[in-house]
Amino acid sequence: MTGRTEPHVHDPVNQRLIISLYMSRIGSDFSSGGTYFFKKNKKINAEKHLDIGDVGIFYATLKHGVDPVRIEKNIQIKNKFTKGRWWCGLYSPESDHRINRNTSSPVKY
């Protein structure tokens, strides 16, 4: 099990859109976890609708997060070097060196 991000939104001052490149597939490279969104306060796993090479674009103020990724022993990984969840976030947050920088904000669900 690796990585997670609590439910959050991004401040739209510096970033209006979130752009994500998905480089792995749930069921092939990992068993569960990954990106989720909310619909009527119900958590919806987005990874089940994504394929390798898909690009996700959404408003920064849309509540989202990442559940821990799991790789079960029974999953058949084709390439041991690519197992797990591979993802690239195409955005540019403010530097930690900026005083009073705008960051994402945790939200409850």
N, C-alpha and C positions, 0 to 999 in steps of 0.2 A: 504494500500500500504506500502510495506517495502523494505528496502535495495536496493542498486544498486552498480554497479562498472562500471566506465567509460571504454571505449575501451582501451585496453592496451596489452602489451607483457611483458614477464618476461625475465630478464637477464639470459642467459644460462650458466653463469659462475658457479653458484651453483646448478642450477636446469635445467635439459635438458627436462624433461617430466613433465606434469601436470597430476595428477591422481585424478579423482573426483568420489565419490560414490553418486548416486542419490537415495534418500529415499522417494520420493513423486512423484506424477504424475500430470501433467497439465491436467485440465479438471475434475480431481477427488479431488485433495487436494487444488488446486489454479486455478484461471481462466486464468491468462496471466502473462507474464514476464519470468524471468529466464535467463539461459545461452544462449548466441548467439555467432556466428562466422561470418566471412565475406567470401563471394564468389564473386569475381569481384567487390569489394567495396559495395556489397549489403548485408545488415544485414540478417542473417538466424537464426531463433530461433531453437536451438537444442532440447529444452524440448519437442517439438512435436514428436520427434523421440525416446524419452527415456521412460523407464518403471522403476518401483520401483525395486531396486537391480542392475540396470545397472551400469557399471563402464566405465567412459570415460577416455581415455588416448590420449593426444595430445602434440605436440612439444610446449615448452615454448614460442617460438618466433611466434606462430600463433596468430594473432590479435583476441581478444575475449573480452567479458564483460558480465555484468548481468543487465538486465532491471528490474525495480521495479516489485515486485510480487503483484498481485491484487487478492482479493478473492471477487467475486461478490455474492450478496445476493441470486441469483437464483441457485448457485452451490450446489449440494447435498453432503455435507460432511458426510461421514460415522462415523467418530470418531472425536469429537470436540477437542480432545487433540492432534491430528496429523494434523489438518488443517494448510495450508500454505506450503511453500517449505522447504523441509528438504534435506540438502546437506552436504557432508563431503569432505574436501580437504585434500588429503594425500600427503603433501609436508612439507618441513621444510625450511622456509625462514630464512635469517640471522636475528640475534637479533637486536633490536633497540639500544642496548648498544655498538654495534660495530661501530667504527668511519669509515666513508666513505663506509658504507655497500652497497651492490648491491640490488636494488629494481626493481619492475616493472616500466615500462615507459608508460605514456599515449600516445595514437596515435589518429590521426584524421581519420575519415572515410568519 
